[in-house]
Amino acid sequence: VVRAEQLRFDYLKSRSATEKADLKRQLDRLEKEMEVTMKPVVPNATAIMPMSDEEFHERLTKLKELPAVLGDLYKRRVGASSEDPLAVAIMMEHYEDQIALLDQIRFGGAVLDVPARRAAEQCFMDLPPSVRQRYAQNNGLKAEATASEVIEYLESKRSMYGGALTEKGRQVRDSRSSDLRSSFGEMPEYFNDITFVERSRYVEQFLPFFALMESNRPSEEEMEELMSLLVADGNNNIFAPSSKPETVVGGYYIRGTNKFESSKEGTAAEANAKMMNGLRELIAKSPKLAGKLRVFYIWDPAIPTEEAIEMGDFRDAVLAVLRVDPDRFYPTATPINKAAVSLSGLIALAAFAAQLSVQIGSTGAGGTEPWQIPQTDAAAFFESMGPIVLASLAIQLAHEAGHRVVALRDKFDVGVPNLIPSYQLGLTGTITPLKSPPPTLKSMFDFALAGPLTGYLLSMGMFLYGLTLTMSMDVVQVSSSLPPVPVELLRTSALGGGIIESFMGSGVLDGMADSSLRLHPLAIAGFAGLMSNALALLPMGQTDGGRLSLTMFGRKGTVLIKFATTVVLLLAGLFGLDESRILLLYAVYVSLCQGELETPAQDEVTELDVGRGVLGILSALFVVGTLLPRL
């Protein structure tokens, strides 16, 4: 068992194709031996003798002399937690052979009979209490779990996956276990295949929505039908498979050659478009496959081998075949939850507008204490609040219209948008979920940029027009009809603050932190719109910015960019560069609610053109200029 786990670890760690092949052969031989010789558990195993007090104190004294770092390494090596006392780690090491007997349950080929189960439970109970608690916690159970609960858990994991999974594989297993168990009862044999585990761990990281399809993967009969269509006379000019389909979590990989690209006719983008159109038509014409399968052309997310890197082959394009299941592949909130979120957005927007408008036309009769609300002219209040709310909704509507135009042009479906509340701006923006894949990365780029660009243009127009109206009023009109905006909020944007000072004079935003500046409602809505559209373009998760990042830098690059962006936003919020906490709260919201990478386009191999690349860079400059605070 230990040797098999070491071989699996070495296989997954290796980057050499030659070394992997050798390790796989060794692992296959060893697993065949294990099938013949291994029992689910050793029924008559003798409990290990307890450690003497002298030996225990001698080990404890020596370990306490080690540096803290080495002490933590020792704890992790023996299966203890870094928070555990050294005494627990010493006991874990002393009883490691007895623990290994329990671990064998996951590798056994048969269900435990009654005597074997009793022996296994006794084997667990013979461990010291501290070791039993740590072992239970290491397996995801409560520290006080009983012997029968521990053995039942170990058996359930053996029946599902055997012992082939790495830690990443176990995370995939645990996150999908109930779904898979309900669909399969007992896990398919391919879950014990180390090559499946290796492929799937990268899919789970970079294409997380593929894993959602595991319980509804294409059948072997459907894959045989697809392969026969690909090699049939008249169809073999579309895509030439070079190997059998490879099982991966959620579906299959098919490696091969784009025949249009090998013909050297047209550009690579044109060749990929012809291939994808040909594959869609091929599936649509098949009575057995029509409406059942969907094909994606993606870069294999696995790290290339050393041999591939030496040959200059850093990426490998594959066809990924999944079943058509929009509800599973594009999970969305329930209608009630979506309605509740949008309603909270409307309430937040109304509260934002009311908070700014409440002091218009104040007579002062309400008193001067903080809790005494001034009496406000009702007409002036609604004349201010109404335009702020309506103009803000118009900006979000324009944002969504930009998305819809691209979706209609490129014929893919999007869901109903949600309004996302913000106590600082009224609205953070909207969520527009995909319901079917865009055909290409270019299409996803256009979709992601069209919304913020349309919203930005309308926001800027309102902002400039509102400032013009503000400057056209005299002092009495300004004080009696315009709402005061906190200077602290206006300082959150270098672009917005700079434009305000260009209209109203340099230094107008240099007052005290608690001072305010009266602006026309359209200027307020325009400023908030600039901020919300810039936030949408931050390269994080399934936001518009995350989609743009994915199209420009790929999935692996986007993971790094998302991490760096999140760190910057959190640091800005924690160390005073984000006084209003707009960036901090947005980073927390995206991390919790939209942290996953976006679902793939059908063709993620064809790269963007230079023009779109330039637009992406310009959008990044707009984001920095808008969200960088005015110091």
C-alpha positions as CSV (number, residue, x, y, z in Angstrom):
1,V,0.0,0.0,0.0
2,V,2.7,2.5,0.9
3,R,4.7,1.6,-2.2
4,A,1.6,2.1,-4.4
5,E,0.9,5.5,-2.8
6,Q,4.5,6.5,-3.4
7,L,4.4,5.5,-7.0
8,R,1.2,7.5,-7.5
9,F,2.7,10.5,-5.9
10,D,5.9,10.2,-8.1
11,Y,3.7,9.8,-11.2
12,L,1.6,12.9,-10.5
13,K,4.7,14.9,-9.6
14,S,6.8,13.8,-12.6
15,R,7.0,16.0,-15.7
16,S,8.8,13.5,-17.9
17,A,6.8,11.3,-20.2
18,T,9.4,8.6,-20.1
19,E,9.5,8.5,-16.4
20,K,5.7,8.5,-16.2
21,A,5.5,5.5,-18.5
22,D,8.0,3.6,-16.3
23,L,6.1,4.5,-13.1
24,K,2.8,3.6,-14.6
25,R,4.1,0.1,-15.5
26,Q,5.4,-0.4,-12.0
27,L,2.1,0.8,-10.5
28,D,0.1,-1.6,-12.8
29,R,2.2,-4.5,-11.8
30,L,1.9,-3.6,-8.1
31,E,-1.8,-3.2,-8.3
32,K,-2.2,-6.6,-9.9
33,E,-0.2,-8.1,-7.0
34,M,-2.4,-6.2,-4.5
35,E,-5.6,-7.6,-6.1
36,V,-4.3,-11.1,-5.4
37,T,-2.7,-10.7,-2.0
38,M,-4.4,-7.9,-0.2
39,K,-7.2,-8.4,2.3
40,P,-9.6,-5.6,3.2
41,V,-8.1,-5.6,6.7
42,V,-6.0,-8.0,8.8
43,P,-8.6,-9.6,11.1
44,N,-6.1,-11.0,13.6
45,A,-3.8,-8.1,13.7
46,T,-2.0,-7.8,17.1
47,A,-2.2,-4.3,18.7
48,I,1.1,-2.5,19.0
49,M,2.4,-2.4,22.6
50,P,2.1,1.0,24.3
51,M,5.2,3.1,24.5
52,S,7.0,3.2,27.8
53,D,7.1,6.4,29.8
54,E,10.9,6.6,29.5
55,E,10.9,6.2,25.7
56,F,8.1,8.8,25.4
57,H,9.8,11.4,27.5
58,E,13.1,10.8,25.7
59,R,11.5,11.4,22.3
60,L,9.6,14.4,23.6
61,T,12.7,16.0,25.0
62,K,14.6,15.6,21.8
63,L,11.7,17.0,19.7
64,K,11.3,20.0,21.9
65,E,14.9,20.9,21.1
66,L,14.2,21.2,17.4
67,P,13.3,24.5,15.8
68,A,9.6,25.2,15.5
69,V,9.7,24.7,11.7
70,L,11.2,21.3,11.9
71,G,8.7,20.4,14.7
72,D,5.8,21.3,12.4
73,L,7.4,19.2,9.5
74,Y,7.6,16.3,11.9
75,K,4.0,16.6,12.9
76,R,2.8,16.7,9.2
77,R,5.0,13.7,8.3
78,V,3.4,11.5,10.9
79,G,-0.2,12.7,10.2
80,A,-0.7,15.1,13.0
81,S,-1.9,18.7,12.7
82,S,0.5,21.6,13.3
83,E,-1.8,22.7,16.2
84,D,-1.5,19.3,17.9
85,P,0.9,18.9,20.8
86,L,4.1,17.0,20.2
87,A,2.8,14.2,22.4
88,V,0.0,13.4,19.8
89,A,2.6,13.4,17.0
90,I,4.8,10.9,18.9
91,M,1.8,8.6,19.4
92,M,0.9,8.9,15.7
93,E,4.3,7.8,14.7
94,H,4.4,4.9,17.3
95,Y,1.1,3.5,16.1
96,E,1.7,4.1,12.3
97,D,1.7,0.4,11.4
98,Q,-1.7,-0.1,13.2
99,I,-3.0,3.0,11.4
100,A,-1.8,1.5,8.1
101,L,-4.0,-1.5,8.8
102,L,-7.0,0.7,8.9
103,D,-6.0,2.5,5.8
104,Q,-6.0,-0.8,4.0
105,I,-9.7,-0.9,4.1
106,R,-9.8,1.7,1.3
107,F,-7.7,-0.7,-0.9
108,G,-9.5,-3.9,-0.3
109,G,-11.3,-5.7,-3.0
110,A,-14.3,-7.0,-1.0
111,V,-16.8,-5.7,1.5
112,L,-15.9,-6.4,5.1
113,D,-17.8,-9.4,6.5
114,V,-19.0,-9.3,10.2
115,P,-15.8,-10.8,11.8
116,A,-13.6,-8.5,9.7
117,R,-15.6,-5.5,10.6
118,R,-15.4,-6.3,14.3
119,A,-11.6,-6.8,14.0
120,A,-11.3,-3.5,12.2
121,E,-13.3,-1.7,14.9
122,Q,-11.2,-3.3,17.6
123,C,-8.0,-2.3,15.7
124,F,-9.3,1.3,15.9
125,M,-10.3,1.1,19.6
126,D,-6.8,-0.3,20.5
127,L,-5.3,3.1,19.6
128,P,-4.9,5.7,22.3
129,P,-7.7,8.2,22.5
130,S,-5.6,11.1,21.1
131,V,-4.6,9.0,18.1
132,R,-8.2,7.9,17.5
133,Q,-9.3,11.5,17.6
134,R,-6.6,12.7,15.2
135,Y,-7.2,9.8,12.8
136,A,-11.0,10.5,12.7
137,Q,-10.3,14.2,12.0
138,N,-7.8,13.4,9.3
139,N,-10.6,11.5,7.5
140,G,-13.0,14.4,7.8
141,L,-15.0,13.1,10.8
142,K,-15.6,14.5,14.2
143,A,-13.0,13.8,16.8
144,E,-15.5,11.9,18.9
145,A,-16.5,9.6,16.0
146,T,-17.1,6.0,17.1
147,A,-15.3,3.0,15.8
148,S,-18.3,1.9,13.7
149,E,-18.6,5.4,12.1
150,V,-14.9,5.4,11.2
151,I,-14.9,1.9,9.6
152,E,-18.1,2.7,7.8
153,Y,-16.5,5.9,6.4
154,L,-13.4,4.0,5.3
155,E,-15.5,1.4,3.5
156,S,-17.6,3.9,1.7
157,K,-14.4,5.6,0.3
158,R,-13.0,2.3,-0.8
159,S,-16.2,1.3,-2.6
160,M,-16.2,4.6,-4.4
161,Y,-12.6,5.2,-5.4
162,G,-10.2,2.5,-4.1
163,G,-6.9,4.1,-3.2
164,A,-5.9,5.6,-6.4
165,L,-6.7,9.2,-5.7
166,T,-4.3,11.9,-4.6
167,E,-5.3,14.7,-2.2
168,K,-6.6,16.7,-5.2
169,G,-8.6,13.7,-6.3
170,R,-10.1,13.2,-2.9
171,Q,-11.2,16.9,-2.9
172,V,-13.0,16.2,-6.2
173,R,-14.4,13.0,-4.8
174,D,-15.7,14.6,-1.6
175,S,-17.2,17.6,-3.4
176,R,-19.2,15.4,-5.8
177,S,-19.7,12.2,-3.7
178,S,-23.4,12.4,-3.0
179,D,-24.2,13.4,-6.6
180,L,-22.0,10.6,-8.0
181,R,-23.2,8.0,-5.6
182,S,-26.8,8.7,-6.5
183,S,-26.0,8.3,-10.2
184,F,-23.6,5.3,-10.1
185,G,-24.2,3.5,-6.8
186,E,-20.6,2.4,-7.0
187,M,-17.9,4.4,-8.8
188,P,-16.8,3.4,-12.3
189,E,-13.5,1.6,-12.6
190,Y,-11.8,4.5,-14.3
191,F,-11.7,6.4,-11.0
192,N,-8.9,4.0,-10.0
193,D,-6.8,5.0,-13.1
194,I,-3.9,7.2,-12.2
195,T,-3.9,8.8,-15.6
196,F,-7.6,9.8,-15.1
197,V,-6.7,11.3,-11.8
198,E,-3.9,13.3,-13.3
199,R,-6.0,14.7,-16.2
200,S,-8.9,15.4,-13.9
201,R,-7.0,17.4,-11.3
202,Y,-6.1,20.0,-13.8
203,V,-9.6,20.1,-15.2
204,E,-11.0,20.6,-11.7
205,Q,-8.7,23.6,-11.2
206,F,-9.0,25.3,-14.6
207,L,-12.3,24.0,-16.0
208,P,-14.3,23.5,-12.8
209,F,-17.7,23.3,-14.5
210,F,-16.6,20.1,-16.3
211,A,-16.6,18.3,-13.0
212,L,-20.3,19.2,-12.5
213,M,-21.0,16.9,-15.5
214,E,-19.5,13.8,-14.0
215,S,-22.8,12.2,-13.1
216,N,-24.2,12.9,-16.6
217,R,-21.2,12.1,-18.7
218,P,-21.6,10.8,-22.3
219,S,-22.1,7.0,-22.5
220,E,-19.5,4.7,-24.1
221,E,-22.1,4.0,-26.8
222,E,-22.3,7.7,-27.7
223,M,-18.6,8.0,-27.8
224,E,-18.2,5.0,-30.1
225,E,-20.8,6.6,-32.3
226,L,-19.0,9.9,-32.4
227,M,-15.6,8.2,-33.1
228,S,-17.2,6.2,-35.9
229,L,-18.6,9.4,-37.5
230,L,-15.2,11.1,-37.3
231,V,-13.4,8.4,-39.3
232,A,-16.3,7.6,-41.7
233,D,-15.8,8.3,-45.4
234,G,-16.8,11.9,-46.1
235,N,-16.3,13.0,-42.5
236,N,-12.6,12.4,-42.1
237,N,-11.8,15.8,-43.6
238,I,-13.0,17.5,-40.4
239,F,-11.0,16.1,-37.5
240,A,-8.6,13.1,-37.5
241,P,-8.4,11.4,-34.1
242,S,-5.0,10.2,-33.2
243,S,-6.0,8.0,-30.2
244,K,-9.0,6.6,-28.4
245,P,-11.1,8.9,-26.2
246,E,-9.4,9.6,-22.8
247,T,-11.7,9.6,-19.8
248,V,-11.6,12.9,-17.8
249,V,-13.9,14.1,-15.0
250,G,-17.1,15.1,-16.7
251,G,-16.5,13.8,-20.1
252,Y,-13.7,12.8,-22.6
253,Y,-10.7,14.1,-24.4
254,I,-10.1,13.3,-28.0
255,R,-6.6,14.1,-29.4
256,G,-6.0,14.5,-33.0
257,T,-5.6,16.9,-36.0
258,N,-7.7,19.7,-37.4
259,K,-7.9,18.6,-41.0
260,F,-8.7,22.1,-42.2
261,E,-5.6,23.5,-40.5
262,S,-3.4,20.7,-42.0
263,S,-4.7,21.6,-45.5
264,K,-3.0,25.1,-45.1
265,E,-6.1,26.8,-46.6
266,G,-6.9,30.1,-44.8
267,T,-5.8,31.3,-41.4
268,A,-5.7,29.2,-38.2
269,A,-8.8,31.0,-37.0
270,E,-10.7,30.2,-40.2
271,A,-9.6,26.5,-40.0
272,N,-10.7,26.2,-36.4
273,A,-14.1,27.8,-37.2
274,K,-14.6,25.4,-40.1
275,M,-13.7,22.4,-37.9
276,M,-16.1,23.5,-35.1
277,N,-18.9,24.2,-37.6
278,G,-18.3,20.8,-39.2
279,L,-18.4,19.0,-35.8
280,R,-21.6,20.7,-34.8
281,E,-23.3,19.7,-38.1
282,L,-22.0,16.2,-37.7
283,I,-23.5,15.8,-34.3
284,A,-26.7,17.6,-35.3
285,K,-27.3,15.1,-38.2
286,S,-26.8,12.0,-36.0
287,P,-30.1,10.6,-34.6
288,K,-28.1,9.1,-31.7
289,L,-26.2,12.3,-30.8
290,A,-28.3,15.2,-31.8
291,G,-29.1,17.4,-28.8
292,K,-27.0,15.1,-26.5
293,L,-23.3,16.0,-27.0
294,R,-21.4,19.2,-27.1
295,V,-17.8,19.6,-28.2
296,F,-15.3,22.1,-26.9
297,Y,-11.9,22.8,-28.5
298,I,-9.6,23.7,-25.6
299,W,-6.0,23.7,-24.5
300,D,-5.2,20.7,-22.4
301,P,-4.8,22.3,-18.9
302,A,-2.2,19.7,-17.8
303,I,1.4,20.9,-17.4
304,P,3.5,19.8,-20.5
305,T,6.1,17.2,-20.0
306,E,9.8,17.9,-20.2
307,E,10.1,16.2,-23.5
308,A,7.3,18.4,-24.9
309,I,8.9,21.5,-23.7
310,E,12.3,20.5,-25.2
311,M,10.5,20.1,-28.5
312,G,8.9,23.6,-28.1
313,D,5.4,22.1,-27.8
314,F,4.1,24.0,-24.7
315,R,0.4,23.4,-25.4
316,D,-1.8,20.6,-26.7
317,A,-5.2,21.3,-28.2
318,V,-7.8,18.6,-27.5
319,L,-11.5,18.1,-28.2
320,A,-13.5,17.9,-24.9
321,V,-16.8,16.0,-25.3
322,L,-19.5,16.6,-22.7
323,R,-23.2,16.0,-22.6
324,V,-25.6,18.9,-23.2
325,D,-27.0,19.7,-19.8
326,P,-27.4,23.5,-19.3
327,D,-29.0,23.3,-15.9
328,R,-26.0,21.3,-14.6
329,F,-23.2,23.0,-16.6
330,Y,-24.6,26.6,-16.0
331,P,-25.9,26.4,-12.5
332,T,-27.8,29.5,-11.4
333,A,-29.7,30.6,-8.3
334,T,-33.3,29.8,-7.9
335,P,-35.8,32.4,-9.2
336,I,-36.7,33.3,-5.6
337,N,-33.1,33.9,-4.7
338,K,-32.5,36.0,-7.9
339,A,-35.6,38.1,-7.2
340,A,-34.4,38.6,-3.6
341,V,-31.0,39.8,-4.7
342,S,-32.4,42.1,-7.3
343,L,-34.9,43.5,-4.8
344,S,-32.1,44.2,-2.3
345,G,-30.3,46.0,-5.1
346,L,-33.3,48.2,-5.7
347,I,-33.6,48.9,-2.0
348,A,-29.9,49.7,-1.7
349,L,-30.2,52.1,-4.7
350,A,-33.2,53.8,-3.3
351,A,-31.5,54.2,0.1
352,F,-28.4,55.6,-1.5
353,A,-30.4,58.2,-3.4
354,A,-32.5,59.0,-0.3
355,Q,-29.5,59.4,1.9
356,L,-28.1,62.1,-0.5
357,S,-31.4,63.8,-1.1
358,V,-32.7,64.0,2.4
359,Q,-30.9,67.3,3.2
360,I,-32.1,69.2,0.2
361,G,-34.1,72.3,1.2
362,S,-33.5,71.8,4.9
363,T,-35.2,74.4,7.0
364,G,-33.2,73.5,10.0
365,A,-36.4,73.1,12.1
366,G,-35.5,69.5,12.9
367,G,-32.7,70.5,15.2
368,T,-29.0,70.3,15.1
369,E,-28.3,67.1,17.0
370,P,-27.2,64.1,14.9
371,W,-30.3,62.1,15.7
372,Q,-32.6,65.0,14.7
373,I,-33.4,64.6,11.0
374,P,-33.9,68.0,9.3
375,Q,-37.2,68.9,7.7
376,T,-36.8,68.5,4.0
377,D,-38.8,69.9,1.2
378,A,-40.7,66.9,-0.2
379,A,-40.8,68.1,-3.8
380,A,-37.0,68.8,-3.8
381,F,-36.4,65.5,-2.2
382,F,-38.2,63.4,-4.9
383,E,-36.9,65.7,-7.7
384,S,-33.4,64.6,-6.6
385,M,-34.0,61.0,-5.6
386,G,-36.0,60.1,-8.7
387,P,-33.4,61.1,-11.3
388,I,-30.6,59.4,-9.3
389,V,-32.5,56.1,-9.2
390,L,-33.8,56.2,-12.8
391,A,-30.4,57.3,-14.3
392,S,-28.6,54.6,-12.4
393,L,-31.0,52.0,-13.6
394,A,-30.7,53.3,-17.2
395,I,-26.9,52.8,-16.9
396,Q,-27.3,49.2,-15.8
397,L,-29.9,48.7,-18.6
398,A,-27.4,50.0,-21.1
399,H,-24.8,47.7,-19.7
400,E,-27.1,44.7,-20.1
401,A,-28.2,45.8,-23.6
402,G,-24.5,45.7,-24.7
403,H,-24.3,42.1,-23.5
404,R,-27.5,41.1,-25.2
405,V,-26.6,42.6,-28.6
406,V,-23.4,40.4,-28.7
407,A,-25.3,37.3,-27.5
408,L,-27.9,37.7,-30.2
409,R,-25.3,38.4,-32.9
410,D,-23.3,35.2,-32.0
411,K,-26.3,33.1,-31.1
412,F,-25.7,32.0,-27.5
413,D,-28.0,32.3,-24.5
414,V,-27.6,34.4,-21.4
415,G,-29.6,34.3,-18.2
416,V,-31.7,37.0,-16.5
417,P,-29.4,39.6,-14.9
418,N,-29.3,40.3,-11.1
419,L,-28.9,43.7,-9.6
420,I,-26.1,43.6,-7.0
421,P,-26.5,46.1,-4.0
422,S,-23.8,48.4,-2.7
423,Y,-24.3,50.7,0.3
424,Q,-21.6,53.1,-1.0
425,L,-22.8,53.4,-4.6
426,G,-26.4,52.0,-4.5
427,L,-25.5,49.3,-7.1
428,T,-22.3,47.4,-7.5
429,G,-23.5,46.3,-11.0
430,T,-25.2,43.3,-12.4
431,I,-24.6,39.6,-12.9
432,T,-25.3,38.3,-16.3
433,P,-24.8,34.5,-16.4
434,L,-24.1,32.5,-19.5
435,K,-26.6,29.8,-20.4
436,S,-24.8,28.4,-23.4
437,P,-21.2,28.7,-24.6
438,P,-20.0,31.6,-26.8
439,P,-18.6,30.1,-30.1
440,T,-15.1,31.6,-29.7
441,L,-12.9,33.6,-27.4
442,K,-13.5,36.6,-29.6
443,S,-17.2,36.3,-29.0
444,M,-16.6,36.0,-25.2
445,F,-14.3,39.1,-25.4
446,D,-17.0,41.1,-27.3
447,F,-19.7,40.0,-24.8
448,A,-17.6,40.9,-21.8
449,L,-16.5,44.3,-23.1
450,A,-19.7,45.4,-24.7
451,G,-21.6,45.7,-21.4
452,P,-19.1,47.8,-19.5
453,L,-18.2,49.9,-22.6
454,T,-21.9,50.8,-23.2
455,G,-22.5,51.5,-19.5
456,Y,-19.3,53.6,-19.3
457,L,-20.2,55.7,-22.3
458,L,-23.6,56.5,-20.9
459,S,-22.2,57.1,-17.4
460,M,-19.6,59.5,-18.8
461,G,-22.2,61.4,-20.8
462,M,-24.5,61.7,-17.7
463,F,-21.5,62.7,-15.5
464,L,-20.4,65.5,-17.9
465,Y,-23.9,66.8,-18.5
466,G,-24.7,66.7,-14.8
467,L,-21.6,68.7,-14.0
468,T,-22.5,71.2,-16.7
469,L,-25.9,71.6,-15.2
470,T,-24.4,72.0,-11.7
471,M,-22.1,74.8,-12.9
472,S,-25.0,76.6,-14.6
473,M,-26.9,77.1,-11.3
474,D,-26.4,80.0,-8.9
475,V,-25.5,79.5,-5.3
476,V,-29.1,79.6,-4.1
477,Q,-30.2,77.0,-6.6
478,V,-27.3,74.7,-5.7
479,S,-28.0,74.8,-2.0
480,S,-31.8,74.5,-2.3
481,S,-32.1,71.8,-5.0
482,L,-28.9,69.7,-5.3
483,P,-27.9,66.9,-2.9
484,P,-24.6,66.9,-1.1
485,V,-22.2,64.1,-1.9
486,P,-19.4,63.2,0.6
487,V,-16.0,64.3,-0.6
488,E,-14.6,61.0,0.7
489,L,-16.7,59.2,-2.0
490,L,-15.7,61.5,-4.8
491,R,-12.0,60.9,-3.9
492,T,-12.3,57.2,-4.6
493,S,-11.8,57.9,-8.3
494,A,-8.8,59.7,-9.8
495,L,-10.6,60.0,-13.1
496,G,-13.9,61.2,-11.6
497,G,-12.3,63.5,-9.2
498,G,-10.1,65.0,-11.9
499,I,-13.1,65.7,-14.1
500,I,-14.9,67.4,-11.1
501,E,-12.0,69.6,-10.4
502,S,-11.7,70.5,-14.1
503,F,-15.3,71.8,-14.0
504,M,-15.4,73.3,-10.4
505,G,-11.9,74.3,-9.8
506,S,-8.7,72.8,-8.6
507,G,-8.6,71.9,-4.9
508,V,-12.4,71.6,-4.6
509,L,-12.0,68.0,-3.2
510,D,-9.2,68.9,-0.8
511,G,-11.5,69.8,2.1
512,M,-12.0,67.8,5.3
513,A,-12.9,64.2,5.1
514,D,-16.4,64.8,6.4
515,S,-17.1,67.7,4.0
516,S,-19.5,67.3,1.0
517,L,-20.0,68.8,-2.5
518,R,-23.4,69.4,-4.0
519,L,-23.9,67.9,-7.5
520,H,-26.7,67.5,-9.9
521,P,-28.4,64.0,-9.7
522,L,-27.2,63.1,-13.2
523,A,-23.6,63.8,-12.2
524,I,-24.1,61.6,-9.1
525,A,-25.6,58.7,-11.1
526,G,-22.9,59.1,-13.8
527,F,-20.1,59.0,-11.2
528,A,-21.6,55.9,-9.6
529,G,-21.9,54.3,-13.1
530,L,-18.3,55.0,-13.9
531,M,-17.3,53.2,-10.7
532,S,-19.6,50.2,-11.1
533,N,-18.6,49.6,-14.7
534,A,-14.9,49.9,-13.8
535,L,-15.5,47.3,-11.0
536,A,-17.1,45.0,-13.5
537,L,-13.9,45.1,-15.5
538,L,-11.6,43.9,-12.7
539,P,-10.1,40.6,-13.7
540,M,-11.7,38.3,-11.2
541,G,-13.9,35.2,-11.4
542,Q,-17.0,35.2,-13.6
543,T,-17.2,39.0,-13.9
544,D,-16.8,40.8,-17.2
545,G,-13.2,41.5,-16.3
546,G,-12.6,37.9,-15.5
547,R,-13.9,36.9,-18.9
548,L,-11.7,39.5,-20.6
549,S,-8.7,38.2,-18.7
550,L,-9.5,34.6,-19.7
551,T,-9.7,35.5,-23.4
552,M,-6.4,37.5,-23.3
553,F,-4.2,35.4,-20.9
554,G,-5.8,31.9,-20.9
555,R,-7.0,30.0,-17.9
556,K,-3.7,29.5,-16.2
557,G,-2.8,33.2,-16.6
558,T,-6.2,34.3,-15.3
559,V,-5.8,32.3,-12.1
560,L,-2.6,34.2,-11.3
561,I,-4.0,37.6,-12.3
562,K,-7.2,37.0,-10.2
563,F,-5.0,36.1,-7.2
564,A,-2.9,39.2,-7.6
565,T,-5.9,41.5,-8.1
566,T,-7.6,40.1,-5.0
567,V,-4.5,40.7,-2.9
568,V,-4.1,44.2,-4.2
569,L,-7.8,45.1,-3.4
570,L,-7.6,43.5,0.0
571,L,-4.4,45.4,0.9
572,A,-5.9,48.7,-0.4
573,G,-8.9,48.2,1.8
574,L,-6.9,47.2,4.9
575,F,-4.2,49.8,4.7
576,G,-6.2,53.0,4.0
577,L,-5.9,53.4,0.3
578,D,-9.6,52.5,-0.1
579,E,-11.3,54.8,2.5
580,S,-14.8,54.0,1.4
581,R,-14.1,50.2,1.3
582,I,-15.6,49.9,-2.1
583,L,-12.8,47.8,-3.5
584,L,-12.5,45.7,-0.3
585,L,-16.2,44.7,-0.2
586,Y,-16.2,44.1,-4.0
587,A,-13.2,41.7,-3.6
588,V,-14.9,39.8,-0.8
589,Y,-18.2,39.6,-2.8
590,V,-16.5,38.2,-5.9
591,S,-14.4,35.8,-4.0
592,L,-17.5,34.4,-2.2
593,C,-20.1,34.5,-5.0
594,Q,-18.3,34.6,-8.4
595,G,-14.8,33.2,-7.7
596,E,-14.8,30.3,-10.2
597,L,-13.4,30.8,-13.7
598,E,-16.0,31.3,-16.4
599,T,-17.4,28.4,-18.3
600,P,-15.5,27.8,-21.6
601,A,-16.2,29.1,-25.1
602,Q,-16.6,26.3,-27.6
603,D,-13.3,27.3,-29.3
604,E,-10.7,28.4,-26.8
605,V,-7.7,27.6,-29.1
606,T,-8.2,30.5,-31.6
607,E,-6.5,33.6,-30.1
608,L,-7.7,37.2,-30.1
609,D,-6.7,39.5,-32.9
610,V,-4.5,42.6,-32.3
611,G,-7.4,45.0,-32.3
612,R,-9.1,43.3,-29.4
613,G,-5.9,43.1,-27.6
614,V,-5.5,46.8,-27.8
615,L,-9.1,47.3,-26.6
616,G,-8.3,45.0,-23.6
617,I,-5.3,47.1,-22.7
618,L,-7.3,50.4,-23.0
619,S,-10.0,48.9,-20.8
620,A,-7.4,48.1,-18.2
621,L,-6.2,51.7,-18.2
622,F,-9.8,52.9,-17.8
623,V,-10.1,50.6,-14.7
624,V,-6.9,51.8,-13.1
625,G,-7.7,55.5,-13.8
626,T,-11.2,55.1,-12.4
627,L,-10.6,53.0,-9.4
628,L,-7.3,54.5,-8.3
629,P,-8.1,56.9,-5.5
630,R,-7.4,60.6,-5.8
631,L,-4.7,61.2,-3.1
